[in-house]
Amino acid sequence: MDESADGYYLELSSSVVKFDSVSKVTNVFFDDTNKQVFAVRSGGVMGVVVKGPSPATSTDFCMEDKGPVVSIKFSPDQKVLAIQRSKSSVEFINFLSGEMDAVEYSQNCKGKSHVILGFLWTNNREILFVTDHGAELFQVVPEKKSLKVQKTFSLAINWFVYCPQTCLVLLSSGTLGNQMYPLHVKQGNINKLSRFDVDIPVVPKPPKLCLLERDITLAVLYGEASIIILRHNPRGTGSPGAEVVVYTLLKMMTAKKTHVLRLDLSGRFAINVVDNLIIVHHQASKKSLMFDIAMRGETDGMVTYHQPVVGLQPIKPFTLSLPPVPSPVHTEPTQINCELYSPNWVVFQPNIIIDAKLGCLWAVELNLQPLLTMINDKCLLVDFLMKRADSKPVVIQVLQEILEPTVQNYSHLVVVAELFDHLNEVYCSFLQSEMQSHIGTPASSSLSVSPSKLPPLSPKPWIVIDQSDMYTNVFSKFVDRSRELEEGSSGKFEVWVLLEYIRSLTDFHIPVQHYLYELLINSLVQHQAYYQLHQLLQYHVVSDSKPLACLLLSLESLYPAAHQLALDMLKRLSTANEEIIEVLLSKQQILPALRFVNSVGSVDQVSARKFLDAAKATGDQNVFIGVFKFFEQRNLRLKGTTAFAKGEHCDIYVKHYASLSSEQTV
């Protein structure tokens, strides 16, 4: 089936990771730091199979059964394996040479009565124990088979979550579990960030733990560390249903409530983050909602309230291929349709879904093509697409479609103008940031954007549609298509679109490239809009340049006034004296060329041979004689003699002058 037509913007990755499913003898664990699945059979005696995103992170081995495994994780460099089997200690096995070491070593948490809630590898040789009484950071020394405590942090803890991308640990404390303590773990240190409290819609009586680990997601959204909290509002008449609250960790110091995502649903939810989008899966409806915090929404000045980018939509159905099972009676089916939003699904960050019963791991992926028909507002659609990775071809497609010369699109002129402003707002921001990165100072005012044009949130765009993209992929094809129709309205539409894009570039103080002007001038000539062309040039709507002047010269046969317009443009440039001389000589305007040379003070530098050759080509003896005497006078003034130097290669013209003189004498 054509993916562009199937209507599913979310899909499971085609490259599924298969592992042994959960059973009486097999336990399955997932390490969201290394993205590895561990299938532990019979405590490890019957083998541990590790499946990772690459062959380097996939392995298998056997280990002694020393009790039920609670958690198991490799260090990021795959050299040390940590295994938790008890509430108070973690065992370690070295894989320094790639092979499993026969000797294990262990580390107890510091408090005798403390319970280890979990552990985290923060780098290749550092591990953090999180207990019900705080956090303990250890340095692992595999060569000595020992650990050394580096930092500790004391706090009564209910649960914790971790984000490997930012090394951020979020600890829950307090009776309700809503006291949040962010820790930034880096380079042997635990940095305590500002505590914040999460609002609880209804406090139970007596108070009890009501904010749970499953309701918290740590992510990175548009380069900012973010804390995503699922809040279940009480059911009842007028209840808005559940909502998602986003706290942004400003400069990795203070958490600030910045966004609220309105779900208008109740039930069980799970959250993934895909390409800076928050995907909320709803189990009851077996559909998902998509939110983009970079899009505009209602705001009270502090918090922005968002609706979904598109309504509830299901994930694309997934068919799992199975190895054929030979049978003397019948052949087992080799494909099964996976149950989507299954109760067996477990969601990990940022975009992992695991079906432990089926033994599958997928990544949730975004398919942009179906969104072209789901988001009707073209400006909103383009704003959304430009924040997505690898979306340039899709944005180009949207632009090509809206500029298709149809009667319907002729009525969308205002939308096209607004669309160009959206594109160039991002383009201008990109040019500013590029300039700042090169010179290390605020960007020049020539590329400044007025504050009124800046959006309230300006995350760095994934893509930029510049003038070259527009010319090559949009306008050139648009002009060709418009001319194929040969309708009066299509010609006007063509010129209007090009003018509107140039207007938008100018509004954002972006220098317009000459090839866009060339396209506009050719369009005006093609549709015989000479008056408009003359007006544009006369009032300098089109910027002067040598390529444009040359283009105007080439159009003289179609529009005779273009010759003088080109000369005027070259004169205004003041750096095109040579070009002006060439143009005048090519038109056999020898004497005007000499007057121009004299006016700009370059008489002593011009080539006598060039002028003599042009004068001879006119066939007018008087013109040639006049030019010859002009340069004789120049020679006399500069060298004290009327003779031409050998290097000027004027012998042929001296002989021609002599023959003309002898004829006149006779």
Buried (B, 14 or more C-beta within 10 A) or exposed (E): EEEBEBBBBBBBBEEBBBBBBBEEEBBBBBBBBBBBBBBBBEBBBEBBBBBBBEEEBBBEBEBEBBEEBBBBBBBBEBBBBBBBBBBBBBBBBBBEEEEBBEEBBBBBBBBEEBEBBBBBBBBBBBBBBBBBBBBBBBBBEBEEBEBEEBBBBEBEBBBBBBBBEBBBBBBBBBBBBBBBBBBBBBEBEBBEBEBBEBEBEEEEEEEEBBBEBBBBBBBBBBEBBBBBBBBBBEEEEEEEEBBBBBBBBEEBEBBBBBBBBBBEBBEBBBBBBBBBBBBBBBBEEBBBBBBBBBBEBEEEEEBBEBBBBBEBBBBBEBEBEEEEEEEEEEEEEEEEEBBBBBEEBBBBBBBBBBBBBBBBBBBBBBBBBBBBEBBEEBBBBBBBBBBBEEBBEBBBBBBBEBBEBBEEBBEBEEBBBBBBBBBBBBBBBBBBEEBBEEEEEEBEEEBBBEEEBEBEBEBEBBBBBBBEBBBEBBBEBBBEBBBEBEEEEBBBBBBBBBBBBBBBBBBBBBEBBBBBBBBBBBBBBBBEBBEBBBEBBEEEBBBBBBEBBBBBBEBBEEBEBBBEBBBBBBBEBEEBBEBBBBBBBEBBBBBBBBEBBEEBEEBEEBEBBEBBBBBBBBEBBEBBBBBBEBBBEBBEEEEEEBEBEEEBEBEEBBEBBEEBEEEEEE
